[in-house]
Amino acid sequence: MLNLLVSIKQVPDTTNIRINPETGTLIREGVPAVINPYDISALALACNLKKTYGGKITVITMGPPQARLALKEAIEYFADRIILLTDRRFAGADTLATSYTLAEAIKFLEKTDRPFDLYLFGKQAIDGDTAQVGPGVAARLNVPVITYTIKIEELDLEKRKIVVQRKTERGIEILSARLPVLLTCEKEAGHPVFSPLSAILQAQKAEPEVFGADGRIPYDLNRLGLKGSPTRVHRVYTPEIKKQGKMINLDEVGVEAAVEEIIKLFKAKGVL
Ligand SMILES: Cc1cc2nc3c(=O)[nH]c(=O)nc-3n(C[C@H](O)[C@H](O)[C@H](O)COP(=O)(O)OP(=O)(O)OC[C@H]3O[C@@H](n4cnc5c(N)ncnc54)[C@H](O)[C@@H]3O)c2cc1C
């Protein structure tokens, strides 16, 4: 039976992130929070694997107390155990501190329960966009990582072997690894299906197990949150669009005149 770990992040429900120009931080007010879309694919993949092979899904997140809502939603994807890492000392974490916090919690879960076979992460979070947390956790757990996963081609639990398709700019790569392995998931990796009413009702009642920096997980406090984060975001801004495009309305000028106009423009720019 498979033992699956899915790591999810709650993010603002928009790809049009607004930044406070003075503080350089995200404006979260008035923006509803959702599960990061790539993490939904990871959850859907876990759900499919559980249906095929049987097993257990544990879902973890590090975030403010309201991140419990994302974990409750994960129950709709047949999660068996939901874990919230929340503490003021976790706040302000960069990818180094986030990876450390998650990895130490995962090690704790493995010590107190049993080791995971697969660790599923999103390929990136749509707010931070760094795509570093999955590989950062894999390094700390000392397991192989396959990024940009689009499909699991083969999973042999007896031989402890997995064959995975990953998307690259040049095409598809097919890689094999020994379990346990950490996969970061593209959208194609898993497609959510409608959850049965029983799962939705169960999700409403579910509450996560909560862990902080109180000593149960043996954290080095200097490696948590802002204190453990060497990265500083100095400035975040939307680049100014300096060049204006030229609009040619086909209905007004007709195709021939439009083509002539484009050729004229290209010649003026030295393109033709
Ligand atoms: C505008 C902006 C720029 C930033 N730039 C940087 C930067 O350059 N360097 C830097 O170190 N930090 C940066 N940060 C902070 C960064 O967002 C946080 O460190 C964040 O916790 C992790 O990075 P990420 O969101 O890019 O995650 P990614 O690495 O993109 O996330 C990949 C996957 O990791 C998992 N994951 C990520 N966060 C969590 C979590 N909290 N709990 C559970 N699973 C999680 C999810 O599965 C997710 O799909 C920036 C933040 C902002 C708002």
The ligand as an SDF file (V2000), in Angstrom:
LIG
                    3D

 53 58  0  0  0  0  0  0  0  0999 V2000
    6.7720   38.7060   -4.8110 C   0  0  0  0  0  0  0  0  0  0  0  0
    7.5030   37.7080   -3.9950 C   0  0  0  0  0  0  0  0  0  0  0  0
    8.7610   37.3110   -4.3810 C   0  0  0  0  0  0  0  0  0  0  0  0
    9.4440   36.3580   -3.6500 C   0  0  0  0  0  0  0  0  0  0  0  0
   10.6790   35.9980   -4.0600 N   0  0  0  0  0  0  0  0  0  0  0  0
   11.3770   35.0990   -3.3510 C   0  0  0  0  0  0  0  0  0  0  0  0
   12.7010   34.7260   -3.7530 C   0  0  0  0  0  0  0  0  0  0  0  0
   13.2020   35.2060   -4.7560 O   0  0  0  0  0  0  0  0  0  0  0  0
   13.3540   33.8090   -2.9900 N   0  0  0  0  0  0  0  0  0  0  0  0
   12.7990   33.2470   -1.8810 C   0  0  0  0  0  0  0  0  0  0  0  0
   13.4500   32.4500   -1.2390 O   0  0  0  0  0  0  0  0  0  0  0  0
   11.5480   33.5550   -1.4710 N   0  0  0  0  0  0  0  0  0  0  0  0
   10.8290   34.4880   -2.1750 C   0  0  0  0  0  0  0  0  0  0  0  0
    9.5730   34.8390   -1.7670 N   0  0  0  0  0  0  0  0  0  0  0  0
    8.9850   34.1820   -0.6160 C   0  0  0  0  0  0  0  0  0  0  0  0
    8.3210   32.8780   -1.0630 C   0  0  0  0  0  0  0  0  0  0  0  0
    7.0890   33.1430   -1.6540 O   0  0  0  0  0  0  0  0  0  0  0  0
    8.1300   32.0330    0.1240 C   0  0  0  0  0  0  0  0  0  0  0  0
    9.3560   31.6410    0.6040 O   0  0  0  0  0  0  0  0  0  0  0  0
    7.2820   30.7900   -0.0440 C   0  0  0  0  0  0  0  0  0  0  0  0
    7.0290   30.2500    1.2070 O   0  0  0  0  0  0  0  0  0  0  0  0
    7.8820   29.6460   -0.8730 C   0  0  0  0  0  0  0  0  0  0  0  0
    8.2090   29.9990   -2.1230 O   0  0  0  0  0  0  0  0  0  0  0  0
    7.1890   29.9020   -3.3430 P   0  0  0  0  0  0  0  0  0  0  0  0
    5.8840   30.4540   -2.9810 O   0  0  0  0  0  0  0  0  0  0  0  0
    7.9150   30.4830   -4.4880 O   0  0  0  0  0  0  0  0  0  0  0  0
    6.9840   28.3210   -3.5410 O   0  0  0  0  0  0  0  0  0  0  0  0
    7.3810   27.3730   -4.7570 P   0  0  0  0  0  0  0  0  0  0  0  0
    8.7430   26.8280   -4.5260 O   0  0  0  0  0  0  0  0  0  0  0  0
    7.0970   28.0050   -6.0820 O   0  0  0  0  0  0  0  0  0  0  0  0
    6.3070   26.2170   -4.4730 O   0  0  0  0  0  0  0  0  0  0  0  0
    6.4500   24.9330   -5.0510 C   0  0  0  0  0  0  0  0  0  0  0  0
    5.6020   23.9600   -4.2740 C   0  0  0  0  0  0  0  0  0  0  0  0
    6.1070   23.8260   -2.9490 O   0  0  0  0  0  0  0  0  0  0  0  0
    5.0340   23.6050   -2.0330 C   0  0  0  0  0  0  0  0  0  0  0  0
    4.9730   24.7110   -1.0680 N   0  0  0  0  0  0  0  0  0  0  0  0
    5.4210   25.9900   -1.2190 C   0  0  0  0  0  0  0  0  0  0  0  0
    5.1670   26.7110   -0.1000 N   0  0  0  0  0  0  0  0  0  0  0  0
    4.5570   25.8580    0.7600 C   0  0  0  0  0  0  0  0  0  0  0  0
    4.0350   25.9900    2.0700 C   0  0  0  0  0  0  0  0  0  0  0  0
    4.0990   27.1410    2.7370 N   0  0  0  0  0  0  0  0  0  0  0  0
    3.4580   24.9080    2.6420 N   0  0  0  0  0  0  0  0  0  0  0  0
    3.3930   23.7090    1.9850 C   0  0  0  0  0  0  0  0  0  0  0  0
    3.8450   23.5200    0.7520 N   0  0  0  0  0  0  0  0  0  0  0  0
    4.4320   24.5810    0.1450 C   0  0  0  0  0  0  0  0  0  0  0  0
    3.7700   23.5150   -2.9010 C   0  0  0  0  0  0  0  0  0  0  0  0
    3.5750   22.1750   -3.2730 O   0  0  0  0  0  0  0  0  0  0  0  0
    4.1430   24.3600   -4.1090 C   0  0  0  0  0  0  0  0  0  0  0  0
    3.3860   24.0470   -5.2590 O   0  0  0  0  0  0  0  0  0  0  0  0
    8.8580   35.7930   -2.4840 C   0  0  0  0  0  0  0  0  0  0  0  0
    7.6010   36.1780   -2.1100 C   0  0  0  0  0  0  0  0  0  0  0  0
    6.9200   37.1390   -2.8420 C   0  0  0  0  0  0  0  0  0  0  0  0
    5.5380   37.5580   -2.4110 C   0  0  0  0  0  0  0  0  0  0  0  0
  1  2  1  0
  2  3  1  0
  2 52  2  0
  3  4  2  0
  4  5  1  0
  4 50  1  0
  5  6  2  0
  6  7  1  0
  6 13  1  0
  7  8  2  0
  7  9  1  0
  9 10  1  0
 10 11  2  0
 10 12  1  0
 12 13  2  0
 13 14  1  0
 14 15  1  0
 14 50  1  0
 15 16  1  0
 16 17  1  0
 16 18  1  0
 18 19  1  0
 18 20  1  0
 20 21  1  0
 20 22  1  0
 22 23  1  0
 23 24  1  0
 24 25  2  0
 24 26  1  0
 24 27  1  0
 27 28  1  0
 28 29  2  0
 28 30  1  0
 28 31  1  0
 31 32  1  0
 32 33  1  0
 33 34  1  0
 33 48  1  0
 34 35  1  0
 35 36  1  0
 35 46  1  0
 36 37  1  0
 36 45  1  0
 37 38  2  0
 38 39  1  0
 39 40  1  0
 39 45  2  0
 40 41  1  0
 40 42  2  0
 42 43  1  0
 43 44  2  0
 44 45  1  0
 46 47  1  0
 46 48  1  0
 48 49  1  0
 50 51  2  0
 51 52  1  0
 52 53  1  0
M  END
$$$$
